[in-house]
Amino acid sequence: MLAGEGGLGRTRVPARRGERRVAVVVEVVANPRGLGYGMIVSAQTLHPDISLAFLVWIGLLGWAINAGLNALDARFFARFR
């Protein structure tokens, strides 16, 4: 975090040529039915097995969404590159 910043630190990573970046911001604690909320609650109640299961599920879900969006991008937007 930079000196004088009150919030989260920001890092700018330069995109490679032809690469598109999508930033998704997730509010973990705002939704009491969300996966992130379940992970936080399980970690706070000392259930690391459930917390790890949530973490793996969130990672797999993120990977699948990313793969799907990459396939859609390659199918429909390849001509714009």
C-alpha positions, 0 to 999 in steps of 0.5 A: 500500500502506498503511503497516505492511502486509506484503501487498498493499494493499486497496482498497474500491470501493463497489458501485453500486445493484443491482450485484454484485461477485465477487472472484476470486483467482488464484495465478499461480505456484502452478500450473506448467501455468497461463496466469499461470505461462506469462506470468511465465516468458516475461517472465523468459526475455525473450520479450515476444511470448509474454508478450503472447500470454498476456496477451491470452489471459488477458484474452479468457478473463476477458472470456468468463467474465464475459460468460457469468456475466452472462448466467446472472445475468440469466437466472436471478437477475433476479427477485431484483433 
